[in-house]
Amino acid sequence: MSSSPARRRTLRRPLITGLISAFLAVAATAPADAASTGSVYTPVPPHNPYAGPDGTATMHGDTGSSDTTPLPGPGAGTLASNRVALASACPTVLVGADGYPVILCTPIFGQVPTVHLLDPDDGSSLATLELTKGSLLGGVYAYLDNEDRLVVADGSRSLLRVAHHRNTDGDWELSVDRSLSLASVIPEGDAVTGLSPDWQGRVWFATGGGVVGVADDRTGTVRSLALPAGERVANSISTAPEGTAVTTTHATYLLSAGADGTPAIRWRQAYDRGQARKPGLLSWGSGSTPTFLGPKTGTEYVAIVDNADTTVHLEVYRTDTGAEVCSVPVLQTAGGPGSENSPIGAGRSVFVAGTYGYPYPAVPEGAGDAVPSSADFAGGLTRVDITADGTGCTQVWDNTLRSAAVPKLSTADGTLHTVLRDPLIPGTKGTSLLDPYRYAQIDPETGLVTRSVRVGVGSLYDTLQMAGTVAPDGSYLQGTVTGVLRITAG
């Protein structure tokens, strides 16, 4: 594989002088009895020794996909934002232990996946590397390993570790440090959708066609298992000490590896996938990357959202047995029965963001027609708590906020961080190319917006339900359809 000409320059660290933006604050629907819960948003899944820093190593924060971060977001002071224009949709924004953001983008023109190394101070691109083009979702999910290398599967069905370093001139470069072909177990025409490391340093992966594999690029060993025919994997996968969680378009699985590394199913739980794909979802089934959570080890439970026709449910299972803990209706106030986003899980609390009706510009091949073909973007956020004895769940609050990104919960500042898509005409439910977007901080105890700032107006700022990341300096990095937003304070 050859790289594109890299954009290089030496590192500079100017002082950030952000422009003051208009401060907007909009209250959400008040919850019932939220203050009485007294929830603590810990623990979260344990650190995986083969992944980068918790909160910034994966799209969903950690390998357990908790969508939490131990870093505080933008603090006191005037909120401001700037847009780093890359002419690309940038769904994967990660930050290594060295503080350098590594992002994976798909350019608007050519649509060849491209890795960028960003300047930590201003977000500008220091170096680029093109990858082999694959499917729409192929290469979207990636992670940083314990050496700050981006681990990703490209369109050639190869597992890559992409490193960044300075050359002899002092300029930054990106290069493939290690490569392993997965073509022996992935049929031509199929592609890796999600991947995550286990606690032995092997890389688990799942393909759109339902192949689950375990690759060890230290030894060159690749083992695989085909899930039942007709089951597709449309989201990423999650790993914990207990095993690997995979949610297909029909069921959620927990798998473990045998003595020779071959994956084996420990349990399977089917869910209600509804009668068809819904508008605002990218597949016919759950839109969830499965989330590990729990009040003792951070991984006692696995949570997803189903795709039931009229009202979707948060489904929580016991990690050890797969037994159902609860099935609770969510996103009822907003009236949009669907979520393409992974739930947030912390301690006993789960937060679900609705995406029903979100106007994606494209869906993956084979996703099927949406029924109905389109709908208003409903949005909605719901908090559900698992009971202390682990025998059920209770809804804490439910509101109508329209999150246009995968929210993140900071356990450091006790705040939900996201970008909201407000209607052009207040009080309406439709979407337009001129919708305003604002970064928002939300109180997880109440579901109320405590602070927000407009980040832009119009489609250039569409965050397209992509995940944001809190950087070590407190800035919030959010991918958009045209680059990355950098939200700061002070």
VEXDREN-2710 file (C-alpha; in Angstrom, 1 decimal):
% VEXDREN-2710
k/r/px/py/pz
1/MET/0.0/0.0/0.0
2/SER/1.3/3.5/-0.8
3/SER/0.4/6.7/1.0
4/SER/-0.8/9.9/-0.6
5/PRO/1.5/12.9/-0.4
6/ALA/1.6/13.9/3.2
7/ARG/0.8/17.3/4.4
8/ARG/3.7/18.1/6.7
9/ARG/4.8/20.9/8.9
10/THR/6.6/21.2/12.2
11/LEU/4.5/21.3/15.4
12/ARG/3.4/24.7/16.6
13/ARG/1.6/25.6/19.7
14/PRO/-0.1/29.1/19.4
15/LEU/-2.4/30.4/22.1
16/ILE/-6.0/29.7/21.4
17/THR/-8.0/32.9/20.8
18/GLY/-11.5/31.8/20.1
19/LEU/-14.3/34.0/18.9
20/ILE/-17.2/34.7/21.2
21/SER/-20.3/32.9/20.0
22/ALA/-23.9/33.6/21.0
23/PHE/-25.0/31.8/24.1
24/LEU/-28.1/29.8/23.8
25/ALA/-29.8/27.7/26.5
26/VAL/-32.9/25.7/26.0
27/ALA/-34.6/23.7/28.7
28/ALA/-35.6/20.1/28.2
29/THR/-38.8/18.5/29.6
30/ALA/-38.5/18.2/33.3
31/PRO/-38.1/14.7/34.7
32/ALA/-40.1/12.9/37.3
33/ASP/-38.3/12.3/40.6
34/ALA/-34.8/12.4/39.0
35/ALA/-33.1/13.9/42.1
36/SER/-34.2/11.0/44.3
37/THR/-32.1/8.5/42.4
38/GLY/-28.7/9.6/43.8
39/SER/-26.9/7.8/41.1
40/VAL/-23.1/7.7/40.8
41/TYR/-21.8/7.3/37.3
42/THR/-19.1/4.8/38.1
43/PRO/-17.6/2.4/37.6
44/VAL/-17.1/2.2/33.9
45/PRO/-15.6/-0.8/32.1
46/PRO/-12.0/-1.5/33.1
47/HIS/-9.0/-0.3/31.0
48/ASN/-8.0/-2.6/28.3
49/PRO/-4.2/-2.9/28.4
50/TYR/-4.0/-3.2/24.6
51/ALA/-6.0/-0.1/23.9
52/GLY/-5.1/3.6/24.2
53/PRO/-6.4/6.0/26.9
54/ASP/-9.9/5.4/28.2
55/GLY/-12.3/8.0/26.8
56/THR/-10.3/8.6/23.7
57/ALA/-9.2/5.2/22.4
58/THR/-12.4/4.2/20.6
59/MET/-15.3/5.9/19.0
60/HIS/-17.4/4.9/22.0
61/GLY/-14.6/5.9/24.5
62/ASP/-13.3/2.5/25.6
63/THR/-13.4/-1.1/24.4
64/GLY/-16.6/-1.7/26.4
65/SER/-18.3/1.0/24.4
66/SER/-19.5/2.8/27.5
67/ASP/-19.5/6.2/25.7
68/THR/-18.0/7.7/28.9
69/THR/-14.8/9.6/29.4
70/PRO/-12.7/10.3/32.5
71/LEU/-11.7/13.7/31.1
72/PRO/-13.6/17.0/31.8
73/GLY/-15.1/18.8/28.8
74/PRO/-15.0/22.6/28.2
75/GLY/-15.0/24.3/31.6
76/ALA/-15.7/27.8/32.9
77/GLY/-15.5/30.7/30.5
78/THR/-17.1/31.7/27.3
79/LEU/-17.8/28.8/25.0
80/ALA/-16.4/29.1/21.4
81/SER/-16.0/26.8/18.5
82/ASN/-14.0/26.7/15.2
83/ARG/-14.4/24.4/12.3
84/VAL/-11.5/22.5/10.9
85/ALA/-12.4/22.2/7.2
86/LEU/-11.2/18.9/5.7
87/ALA/-13.8/18.4/2.9
88/SER/-14.5/15.0/4.5
89/ALA/-17.0/13.3/6.8
90/CYS/-15.0/12.4/9.9
91/PRO/-16.8/9.9/12.1
92/THR/-13.8/8.6/14.0
93/VAL/-12.0/11.1/16.3
94/LEU/-9.5/9.6/18.7
95/VAL/-6.7/10.9/20.9
96/GLY/-3.6/8.9/21.9
97/ALA/-1.6/9.0/25.1
98/ASP/0.7/11.6/23.4
99/GLY/-2.2/14.0/23.1
100/TYR/-2.3/14.0/19.3
101/PRO/-5.7/13.5/17.7
102/VAL/-5.9/10.7/15.0
103/ILE/-9.0/10.8/12.9
104/LEU/-10.4/8.7/10.1
105/CYS/-12.3/10.6/7.4
106/THR/-14.0/9.9/4.1
107/PRO/-13.5/12.7/1.6
108/ILE/-16.5/14.1/-0.2
109/PHE/-14.8/13.7/-3.5
110/GLY/-13.4/10.2/-4.3
111/GLN/-14.5/8.8/-0.9
112/VAL/-11.2/7.2/-0.2
113/PRO/-10.8/6.7/3.6
114/THR/-8.0/9.0/4.9
115/VAL/-6.2/9.1/8.2
116/HIS/-5.3/12.5/9.5
117/LEU/-2.9/13.4/12.4
118/LEU/-4.1/16.7/13.9
119/ASP/-2.3/19.5/15.7
120/PRO/-3.5/19.3/19.4
121/ASP/-3.6/23.1/19.6
122/ASP/-5.6/24.2/16.6
123/GLY/-6.9/21.0/15.0
124/SER/-5.1/21.5/11.7
125/SER/-3.9/18.5/9.8
126/LEU/-0.2/17.6/10.2
127/ALA/-0.1/14.5/8.0
128/THR/-2.4/12.2/6.0
129/LEU/-2.5/8.7/4.8
130/GLU/-5.0/7.2/2.3
131/LEU/-6.4/3.7/2.9
132/THR/-7.9/1.2/0.4
133/LYS/-11.6/2.1/-0.2
134/GLY/-14.2/-0.4/0.9
135/SER/-17.9/-0.4/2.0
136/LEU/-19.7/2.6/3.4
137/LEU/-19.3/1.4/7.0
138/GLY/-16.0/-0.4/6.4
139/GLY/-13.2/1.4/8.2
140/VAL/-15.6/3.7/10.1
141/TYR/-14.9/1.9/13.4
142/ALA/-11.2/1.8/14.5
143/TYR/-9.3/2.2/17.7
144/LEU/-6.0/3.3/19.1
145/ASP/-3.8/0.6/20.6
146/ASN/-1.4/1.0/23.5
147/GLU/1.3/2.4/21.2
148/ASP/-1.0/5.1/19.9
149/ARG/-1.4/3.3/16.5
150/LEU/-4.7/3.4/14.7
151/VAL/-6.0/-0.2/14.2
152/VAL/-8.3/-0.4/11.3
153/ALA/-9.5/-2.8/8.6
154/ASP/-9.3/-1.4/5.0
155/GLY/-11.1/-2.2/1.8
156/SER/-8.4/-4.9/0.9
157/ARG/-9.6/-6.9/3.9
158/SER/-6.4/-6.2/5.7
159/LEU/-5.9/-5.4/9.4
160/LEU/-3.6/-2.4/9.7
161/ARG/-1.8/-0.6/12.5
162/VAL/-1.1/3.0/11.4
163/ALA/1.7/4.8/13.4
164/HIS/2.7/8.5/13.4
165/HIS/6.2/9.7/13.9
166/ARG/8.5/12.5/12.9
167/ASN/10.9/12.1/9.9
168/THR/14.5/13.2/9.7
169/ASP/13.4/16.7/8.8
170/GLY/11.2/16.9/11.9
171/ASP/7.9/16.7/9.9
172/TRP/5.1/14.4/10.9
173/GLU/4.3/11.3/8.9
174/LEU/1.8/8.5/9.0
175/SER/2.8/5.0/7.9
176/VAL/1.5/1.4/8.2
177/ASP/3.5/-0.2/11.0
178/ARG/2.0/-3.7/10.6
179/SER/-0.4/-5.4/8.2
180/LEU/-2.3/-8.8/8.3
181/SER/-4.6/-10.1/5.6
182/LEU/-8.0/-11.3/6.7
183/ALA/-9.0/-12.5/3.3
184/SER/-8.7/-16.1/4.3
185/VAL/-11.8/-15.8/6.4
186/ILE/-13.6/-12.8/4.9
187/PRO/-15.3/-13.6/1.5
188/GLU/-14.8/-11.1/-1.3
189/GLY/-17.6/-8.6/-1.2
190/ASP/-17.7/-8.6/2.5
191/ALA/-16.0/-6.1/4.8
192/VAL/-15.1/-5.6/8.5
193/THR/-17.7/-3.4/10.2
194/GLY/-16.3/-3.4/13.8
195/LEU/-13.2/-4.4/15.7
196/SER/-11.8/-4.3/19.2
197/PRO/-8.9/-5.8/21.2
198/ASP/-9.3/-8.5/23.8
199/TRP/-7.4/-8.8/27.0
200/GLN/-4.8/-11.1/25.3
201/GLY/-3.9/-8.5/22.7
202/ARG/-5.8/-10.2/19.9
203/VAL/-8.1/-8.2/17.6
204/TRP/-11.7/-9.3/17.4
205/PHE/-13.6/-8.2/14.3
206/ALA/-17.1/-8.7/12.8
207/THR/-18.1/-8.3/9.1
208/GLY/-21.3/-7.0/7.6
209/GLY/-22.0/-10.5/6.3
210/GLY/-21.9/-12.0/9.8
211/VAL/-18.4/-13.4/10.1
212/VAL/-16.8/-13.0/13.6
213/GLY/-13.1/-13.4/13.7
214/VAL/-10.1/-13.3/16.0
215/ALA/-6.8/-12.1/14.5
216/ASP/-3.3/-12.0/16.1
217/ASP/-1.1/-9.9/13.9
218/ARG/1.9/-10.9/16.1
219/THR/1.7/-14.5/15.0
220/GLY/-0.3/-14.1/11.8
221/THR/-3.1/-16.3/13.1
222/VAL/-6.7/-15.7/12.0
223/ARG/-9.7/-17.7/13.3
224/SER/-13.4/-17.2/12.5
225/LEU/-17.0/-18.2/13.1
226/ALA/-20.0/-17.6/10.8
227/LEU/-23.1/-16.4/12.5
228/PRO/-26.5/-17.7/11.3
229/ALA/-27.3/-17.0/7.7
230/GLY/-29.2/-13.7/7.2
231/GLU/-27.8/-12.0/10.3
232/ARG/-25.7/-8.9/9.5
233/VAL/-23.5/-6.8/11.7
234/ALA/-24.1/-3.1/11.0
235/ASN/-22.4/-1.6/14.1
236/SER/-19.2/-2.0/16.0
237/ILE/-18.4/-4.7/18.6
238/SER/-17.4/-4.4/22.3
239/THR/-14.9/-6.3/24.4
240/ALA/-14.6/-6.9/28.2
241/PRO/-12.7/-9.4/30.3
242/GLU/-15.8/-11.7/30.1
243/GLY/-15.9/-11.8/26.3
244/THR/-16.9/-10.0/23.1
245/ALA/-20.4/-8.6/22.6
246/VAL/-21.7/-8.5/19.0
247/THR/-25.2/-7.3/18.0
248/THR/-26.5/-8.4/14.7
249/THR/-29.7/-7.4/12.9
250/HIS/-31.4/-10.2/14.8
251/ALA/-29.7/-10.9/18.1
252/THR/-27.0/-10.0/20.6
253/TYR/-24.2/-12.5/21.3
254/LEU/-21.5/-12.9/23.8
255/LEU/-18.5/-14.8/22.5
256/SER/-15.2/-16.1/23.8
257/ALA/-12.1/-17.6/22.1
258/GLY/-11.2/-21.3/22.4
259/ALA/-7.7/-22.6/23.1
260/ASP/-6.6/-22.1/19.5
261/GLY/-8.3/-18.6/19.3
262/THR/-11.4/-19.8/17.4
263/PRO/-14.5/-17.7/18.5
264/ALA/-17.3/-19.6/20.2
265/ILE/-20.8/-18.4/21.2
266/ARG/-21.5/-18.3/24.9
267/TRP/-25.0/-17.0/24.6
268/ARG/-27.5/-15.5/22.2
269/GLN/-30.5/-13.3/22.9
270/ALA/-32.9/-12.4/20.0
271/TYR/-34.6/-9.1/20.1
272/ASP/-37.6/-7.5/18.4
273/ARG/-36.2/-6.2/15.1
274/GLY/-39.5/-4.9/13.8
275/GLN/-41.0/-5.2/10.3
276/ALA/-38.5/-3.1/8.4
277/ARG/-35.7/-0.6/8.6
278/LYS/-36.9/2.8/9.9
279/PRO/-35.9/6.2/8.7
280/GLY/-33.0/7.4/10.7
281/LEU/-31.5/4.0/11.1
282/LEU/-28.8/2.4/8.8
283/SER/-29.9/-1.2/9.1
284/TRP/-33.0/-3.3/9.7
285/GLY/-32.4/-4.1/13.4
286/SER/-30.8/-2.6/16.4
287/GLY/-28.6/0.5/15.8
288/SER/-26.6/-0.2/18.9
289/THR/-23.0/-1.1/19.4
290/PRO/-23.5/-3.2/22.5
291/THR/-22.6/-1.4/25.8
292/PHE/-21.0/-3.0/28.8
293/LEU/-21.9/-1.5/32.2
294/GLY/-22.4/-2.4/35.8
295/PRO/-22.2/-1.1/39.4
296/LYS/-19.4/-3.4/40.6
297/THR/-17.0/-4.2/37.8
298/GLY/-18.4/-2.0/35.1
299/THR/-19.2/-5.0/32.9
300/GLU/-21.9/-7.0/34.7
301/TYR/-24.5/-6.1/32.0
302/VAL/-24.8/-5.6/28.3
303/ALA/-27.3/-3.1/26.9
304/ILE/-28.8/-2.4/23.4
305/VAL/-31.9/-0.7/22.0
306/ASP/-34.2/-2.9/19.9
307/ASN/-36.1/-2.0/16.7
308/ALA/-39.7/-2.8/17.7
309/ASP/-42.3/-1.1/15.4
310/THR/-44.1/1.4/17.5
311/THR/-42.0/1.8/20.7
312/VAL/-38.4/0.8/21.0
313/HIS/-37.0/-0.8/24.2
314/LEU/-33.8/-0.7/26.1
315/GLU/-32.8/-4.3/26.5
316/VAL/-30.4/-5.2/29.3
317/TYR/-28.8/-8.7/29.7
318/ARG/-26.6/-10.3/32.3
319/THR/-23.1/-10.6/30.9
320/ASP/-22.4/-14.0/32.5
321/THR/-25.6/-15.8/31.4
322/GLY/-27.4/-13.6/28.9
323/ALA/-30.5/-13.6/31.1
324/GLU/-32.7/-10.6/30.5
325/VAL/-32.6/-8.0/33.3
326/CYS/-35.2/-5.7/31.7
327/SER/-37.0/-4.5/28.6
328/VAL/-38.0/-0.9/29.1
329/PRO/-39.8/1.4/26.6
330/VAL/-37.6/4.5/25.8
331/LEU/-37.9/7.6/23.6
332/GLN/-41.6/7.9/24.2
333/THR/-41.9/11.6/24.8
334/ALA/-40.2/12.5/21.5
335/GLY/-42.3/9.9/19.7
336/GLY/-39.5/8.6/17.5
337/PRO/-39.2/4.8/17.8
338/GLY/-35.6/4.3/16.8
339/SER/-31.9/4.8/17.8
340/GLU/-28.8/4.3/15.6
341/ASN/-26.6/5.2/18.6
342/SER/-24.9/3.1/21.2
343/PRO/-26.4/3.7/24.6
344/ILE/-24.2/5.4/27.3
345/GLY/-23.6/3.0/30.2
346/ALA/-22.1/4.1/33.6
347/GLY/-22.7/2.3/36.9
348/ARG/-26.4/1.4/36.9
349/SER/-27.4/4.2/34.5
350/VAL/-28.1/4.0/30.8
351/PHE/-28.8/7.0/28.5
352/VAL/-30.4/6.5/25.1
353/ALA/-30.5/9.0/22.2
354/GLY/-33.1/8.8/19.5
355/THR/-32.2/9.1/15.8
356/TYR/-35.6/8.3/14.2
357/GLY/-36.1/10.3/11.0
358/TYR/-32.5/11.7/10.9
359/PRO/-31.8/12.6/7.3
360/TYR/-28.7/10.5/6.4
361/PRO/-27.5/11.3/2.9
362/ALA/-26.8/7.6/2.2
363/VAL/-27.3/4.2/3.8
364/PRO/-25.2/1.0/3.4
365/GLU/-25.8/-1.3/0.5
366/GLY/-28.3/-4.0/1.4
367/ALA/-29.9/-1.9/4.2
368/GLY/-33.3/-2.2/2.7
369/ASP/-36.0/0.4/2.2
370/ALA/-37.2/2.5/5.1
371/VAL/-40.8/2.2/6.3
372/PRO/-42.0/4.8/6.2
373/SER/-39.7/6.2/3.5
374/SER/-39.0/9.3/5.6
375/ALA/-40.1/11.0/8.8
376/ASP/-39.4/14.1/10.8
377/PHE/-36.3/13.9/13.0
378/ALA/-37.9/13.1/16.4
379/GLY/-34.8/13.0/18.6
380/GLY/-35.3/12.4/22.3
381/LEU/-33.1/11.4/25.2
382/THR/-34.1/8.9/27.9
383/ARG/-32.3/7.8/31.1
384/VAL/-33.0/4.4/32.6
385/ASP/-31.5/3.0/35.8
386/ILE/-31.0/-0.6/36.6
387/THR/-32.3/-1.5/40.1
388/ALA/-29.8/-2.0/42.8
389/ASP/-30.6/-5.7/43.0
390/GLY/-30.3/-6.2/39.3
391/THR/-33.8/-7.5/38.8
392/GLY/-35.3/-4.7/36.7
393/CYS/-35.0/-1.2/35.4
394/THR/-36.8/2.2/36.0
395/GLN/-37.1/5.1/33.6
396/VAL/-35.8/8.2/35.3
397/TRP/-36.5/10.9/32.7
398/ASP/-37.4/11.3/29.1
399/ASN/-37.2/14.4/27.0
400/THR/-37.4/15.8/23.4
401/LEU/-33.9/17.1/22.9
402/ARG/-32.7/16.4/19.4
403/SER/-29.1/15.1/19.7
404/ALA/-27.4/15.1/16.3
405/ALA/-24.4/13.2/17.6
406/VAL/-23.6/10.3/19.9
407/PRO/-23.5/11.9/23.4
408/LYS/-20.6/11.4/25.8
409/LEU/-20.8/11.3/29.6
410/SER/-17.9/12.8/31.4
411/THR/-17.4/11.1/34.8
412/ALA/-15.0/14.0/35.6
413/ASP/-17.4/16.9/35.3
414/GLY/-20.7/14.9/35.6
415/THR/-22.0/16.2/32.3
416/LEU/-23.5/14.8/29.1
417/HIS/-21.8/16.4/26.1
418/THR/-23.3/16.5/22.6
419/VAL/-24.4/18.6/19.6
420/LEU/-28.1/19.4/19.2
421/ARG/-29.8/20.0/15.9
422/ASP/-32.5/22.6/16.4
423/PRO/-35.3/23.2/13.9
424/LEU/-35.0/26.2/11.6
425/ILE/-38.4/27.3/12.7
426/PRO/-38.8/26.9/16.5
427/GLY/-41.5/24.5/17.5
428/THR/-41.5/22.5/14.3
429/LYS/-40.1/19.0/13.9
430/GLY/-38.7/19.0/10.4
431/THR/-35.2/19.3/9.2
432/SER/-33.6/21.6/6.5
433/LEU/-30.3/22.4/5.0
434/LEU/-30.3/25.6/7.1
435/ASP/-30.8/24.0/10.5
436/PRO/-28.7/25.5/13.4
437/TYR/-26.4/23.3/15.4
438/ARG/-25.2/23.9/19.0
439/TYR/-22.9/22.2/21.4
440/ALA/-24.7/21.4/24.6
441/GLN/-23.9/20.3/28.1
442/ILE/-26.7/18.4/29.7
443/ASP/-27.3/17.5/33.4
444/PRO/-27.5/13.7/33.6
445/GLU/-29.6/13.9/36.8
446/THR/-32.4/15.9/35.1
447/GLY/-31.9/15.8/31.4
448/LEU/-31.9/19.7/31.3
449/VAL/-29.5/21.7/29.1
450/THR/-27.2/23.7/31.5
451/ARG/-25.1/25.4/28.9
452/SER/-24.8/25.6/25.1
453/VAL/-23.4/27.6/22.2
454/ARG/-24.2/27.7/18.5
455/VAL/-21.5/26.1/16.5
456/GLY/-22.9/26.8/13.0
457/VAL/-25.8/27.0/10.7
458/GLY/-26.4/24.8/7.7
459/SER/-25.3/21.5/6.3
460/LEU/-21.5/22.2/6.6
461/TYR/-22.0/21.7/10.3
462/ASP/-24.1/18.5/10.2
463/THR/-22.7/16.1/12.8
464/LEU/-24.6/13.2/11.2
465/GLN/-25.0/11.2/14.5
466/MET/-21.2/10.8/14.8
467/ALA/-19.4/10.6/18.2
468/GLY/-17.6/13.4/19.8
469/THR/-14.4/13.1/21.9
470/VAL/-13.2/15.1/24.9
471/ALA/-9.5/15.9/24.4
472/PRO/-7.0/16.0/27.3
473/ASP/-7.0/19.8/27.1
474/GLY/-10.7/19.9/27.7
475/SER/-11.7/20.8/24.2
476/TYR/-14.6/18.8/22.6
477/LEU/-13.7/17.4/19.1
478/GLN/-16.8/16.6/17.0
479/GLY/-16.7/15.1/13.5
480/THR/-19.0/16.6/10.9
481/VAL/-19.8/16.0/7.2
482/THR/-17.0/18.4/6.2
483/GLY/-14.4/18.1/8.9
484/VAL/-14.1/18.5/12.7
485/LEU/-15.6/21.0/15.2
486/ARG/-13.3/22.1/18.1
487/ILE/-15.3/23.5/21.0
488/THR/-13.4/25.3/23.8
489/ALA/-14.0/27.5/26.8
490/GLY/-12.1/30.3/28.5
END
